[in-house]
Amino acid sequence: TVATRDFFGSVLLPGALELLGREAPGVDLSVLHVDSNTFPSHLETGEVDLAIIVAPVPSGPGLRQQKLLTEDFVCVVRKDHPTVRRKLDVDTYLKLSHILISPKGDGVGAVDLALAQRGLPPRRIAVRVPYFLIAPLAVSRSDHILTAPRRLIAAFKDAYELQLFPPPIPLRPFDILQVWHERFDGDPAHQWLRGLVARSVNAGSENTRSSRRVRRAPAS
């Protein structure tokens, strides 16, 4: 049982399923929505084996962690956007209406903090969505702009006809961690699961590259 959010599931789950199919086809996998208030206690009781979250780990006794990957941001608009063409500068970025992925439905994002730190005016957040996987589709059917994790957009870039740009302001990358309780640190089955999740990062990346090669291949 793994607790996570839809973005991390979309990045890690395909690779994990590929490995499970080859190595342990009899193992069943449950993926739950991670609750930041309760997952530490669920890890301690064993109700949840792993939590996959953004660093830092909330404070809690007995929690162990491993970094799975470091992610950065890209800016995304639809390919036929009327304003954004070959480049994206700060002025254009601030004039656009933005989509913010906000799992809790409130607060500000990394972009808003970076703008404030540089003394730049706030952006207009026109749409808030609670799920990562909604946002690319919303961008593809509107004139809004989205700033989102690169791996999320890579999965939808071609299907949704999106164009990507580097953020016009520096944004810090962030780490994605797997977290478990020390009670299960030495358990062989738990060690195997943690190893499989860690390897799924590379398995998922390789699967994405293979899919891209297939799409580019000429018809026979």
Phi and psi in degrees as a GROMACS rama.xvg file:
@    title "Ramachandran Plot"
@    xaxis  label "Phi"
@    yaxis  label "Psi"
@TYPE xy
-122.602  129.339  VAL-2
-102.488  128.747  ALA-3
-161.998  -173.698  THR-4
-110.341  168.827  ARG-5
-63.4656  -33.7071  ASP-6
-62.9839  -49.1517  PHE-7
-66.6152  -35.3983  PHE-8
-62.5799  -40.6977  GLY-9
-69.2823  -27.462  SER-10
-79.9986  -40.8199  VAL-11
-100.964  -30.5216  LEU-12
-62.2543  -43.9458  LEU-13
-57.8634  -44.3696  PRO-14
-66.5326  -37.8791  GLY-15
-64.9463  -41.2528  ALA-16
-66.5425  -36.6159  LEU-17
-61.9669  -43.9338  GLU-18
-68.7485  -40.5356  LEU-19
-61.5842  -41.0486  LEU-20
-61.3533  -33.6236  GLY-21
-84.3871  -39.5424  ARG-22
-103.634  -29.7683  GLU-23
-151.795  65.7275  ALA-24
-65.0122  -14.1325  PRO-25
-88.3004  -2.51855  GLY-26
-86.6715  131.265  VAL-27
-96.7982  142.017  ASP-28
-121.255  128.573  LEU-29
-114.091  129.447  SER-30
-113.834  122.124  VAL-31
-115.114  158.111  LEU-32
-71.8451  132.658  HIS-33
-80.5718  133.124  VAL-34
-110.494  114.525  ASP-35
-62.6283  -21.9449  SER-36
-83.7471  -26.5559  ASN-37
-115.657  -16.7317  THR-38
-62.9605  -32.4835  PHE-39
-59.7275  -41.8006  PRO-40
-70.728  -33.8101  SER-41
-68.3765  -32.3464  HIS-42
-67.1846  -38.8691  LEU-43
-66.6313  -40.0575  GLU-44
-79.8618  -16.5108  THR-45
90.1845  2.83027  GLY-46
-61.9202  -32.2467  GLU-47
-124.399  133.144  VAL-48
-81.6734  -44.2788  ASP-49
-137.889  147.641  LEU-50
-118.645  134.654  ALA-51
-113.258  114.227  ILE-52
-141.458  172.116  ILE-53
-84.7154  139.035  VAL-54
-65.2936  151.275  ALA-55
-86.3143  162.608  PRO-56
-75.5328  133.201  VAL-57
-57.5524  149.863  PRO-58
-65.5183  138.091  SER-59
-176.614  140.985  GLY-60
-69.3789  136.562  PRO-61
81.6165  9.30852  GLY-62
-86.0439  133.571  LEU-63
-112.144  157.312  ARG-64
-147.166  156.949  GLN-65
-143.259  133.823  GLN-66
-75.9575  128.122  LYS-67
-93.1682  -41.8509  LEU-68
-165.693  163.311  LEU-69
-111.559  130.8  THR-70
-117.75  147.784  GLU-71
-122.305  -176.426  ASP-72
-111.787  152.374  PHE-73
-133.449  158.728  VAL-74
-102.274  142.14  CYS-75
-134.63  133.404  VAL-76
-138.111  166.644  VAL-77
-70.2063  156.899  ARG-78
-63.4571  -34.7386  LYS-79
-99.4843  35.3597  ASP-80
-61.9435  135.617  HIS-81
-72.567  -18.195  PRO-82
-110.573  -43.5245  THR-83
-90.252  120.554  VAL-84
-113.354  -95.3449  ARG-85
-97.758  -13.7155  ARG-86
-149.442  165.644  LYS-87
-133.094  112.207  LEU-88
-102.797  173.336  ASP-89
-62.9466  -43.1517  VAL-90
-60.7007  -46.0614  ASP-91
-63.7999  -42.2062  THR-92
-56.9485  -43.2055  TYR-93
-75.8357  -22.1196  LEU-94
-79.9237  -19.3665  LYS-95
-80.8701  159.051  LEU-96
-88.1421  136.61  SER-97
-110.788  148.696  HIS-98
-102.312  130.965  ILE-99
-115.72  127.409  LEU-100
-83.1884  112.692  ILE-101
-132.474  92.1748  SER-102
-55.2607  -31.6709  PRO-103
-94.1927  -6.47107  LYS-104
82.0446  8.55921  GLY-105
-147.97  -176.354  ASP-106
78.4413  -172.007  GLY-107
-120.57  167.449  VAL-108
-106.114  -177.612  GLY-109
-60.694  -34.085  ALA-110
-63.0295  -44.7264  VAL-111
-63.6615  -39.0893  ASP-112
-65.4801  -41.3017  LEU-113
-66.7467  -39.5615  ALA-114
-62.6051  -45.0548  LEU-115
-63.708  -39.6517  ALA-116
-63.5643  -27.775  GLN-117
-97.9109  7.31098  ARG-118
69.2683  23.1082  GLY-119
-91.2854  153.929  LEU-120
-66.139  156.069  PRO-121
-70.3245  152.249  PRO-122
-83.4885  161.84  ARG-123
-89.7303  116.383  ARG-124
-91.5389  101.427  ILE-125
-84.0731  -28.2697  ALA-126
-140.33  133.347  VAL-127
-114.229  132.149  ARG-128
-125.854  145.975  VAL-129
-85.6577  -15.024  PRO-130
-120.337  141.843  TYR-131
-63.6074  -39.4485  PHE-132
-76.7173  -13.3479  LEU-133
-73.247  -36.911  ILE-134
-60.8194  -46.7268  ALA-135
-60.6571  -37.8822  PRO-136
-65.6473  -40.4643  LEU-137
-62.6476  -39.4409  ALA-138
-65.4161  -38.9876  VAL-139
-66.1149  -18.0049  SER-140
-115.733  20.3993  ARG-141
-149.931  178.635  SER-142
-98.8562  13.1343  ASP-143
-76.2843  165.128  HIS-144
-118.398  148.395  ILE-145
-127.735  135.676  LEU-146
-110.077  118.55  THR-147
-149.076  166.656  ALA-148
-59.7847  138.851  PRO-149
-59.1769  -43.5321  ARG-150
-65.9271  -31.9532  ARG-151
-62.2609  -47.1914  LEU-152
-70.6699  -34.4376  ILE-153
-58.4644  -31.6722  ALA-154
-72.1086  -20.7282  ALA-155
-120.651  -3.08057  PHE-156
-54.5094  -51.3259  LYS-157
-75.0545  -44.5052  ASP-158
-63.3142  -36.0507  ALA-159
-99.1395  2.20031  TYR-160
53.8479  63.8605  GLU-161
-107.843  153.057  LEU-162
-118.883  141.106  GLN-163
-111.522  146.283  LEU-164
-138.736  149.56  PHE-165
-64.9134  144.081  PRO-166
-58.8133  138.519  PRO-167
-76.2227  -5.17267  PRO-168
-127.435  148.969  ILE-169
-65.096  132.847  PRO-170
-126.085  132.984  LEU-171
-69.6211  134.991  ARG-172
-63.9074  165.518  PRO-173
-135.532  154.232  PHE-174
-97.8047  141.895  ASP-175
-107.037  127.988  ILE-176
-118.36  152.459  LEU-177
-105.449  137.21  GLN-178
-126.29  139.393  VAL-179
-145.966  173.509  TRP-180
-97.7613  146.035  HIS-181
-62.6507  -19.1431  GLU-182
-58.6102  -29.6  ARG-183
-108.306  13.9065  PHE-184
-60.34  -39.9203  ASP-185
-97.5712  2.55233  GLY-186
-69.3491  124.243  ASP-187
-59.1588  -41.5061  PRO-188
-65.9084  -38.5586  ALA-189
-68.5112  -40.2145  HIS-190
-60.5393  -41.0637  GLN-191
-61.902  -43.8791  TRP-192
-62.6081  -44.0436  LEU-193
-62.5701  -40.2339  ARG-194
-64.4911  -39.747  GLY-195
-64.0473  -43.6312  LEU-196
-62.8871  -41.2639  VAL-197
-63.4638  -41.0793  ALA-198
-71.5997  -23.0919  ARG-199
-65.8395  -22.0474  SER-200
-61.4815  -48.9173  VAL-201
-71.0988  -36.0415  ASN-202
-64.3561  -41.047  ALA-203
-67.2033  -38.4229  GLY-204
-65.1528  -41.3734  SER-205
-65.8791  -37.1098  GLU-206
-65.5115  -37.8651  ASN-207
-65.2097  -41.3159  THR-208
-65.5164  -39.1636  ARG-209
-64.2768  -39.2152  SER-210
-63.7709  -39.0124  SER-211
-65.3279  -38.2675  ARG-212
-65.0188  -37.6561  ARG-213
-64.9517  -42.0782  VAL-214
-65.6125  -30.9259  ARG-215
-84.8278  -11.7106  ARG-216
-67.6122  136.57  ALA-217
-68.7504  150.701  PRO-218
-68.8571  142.82  ALA-219
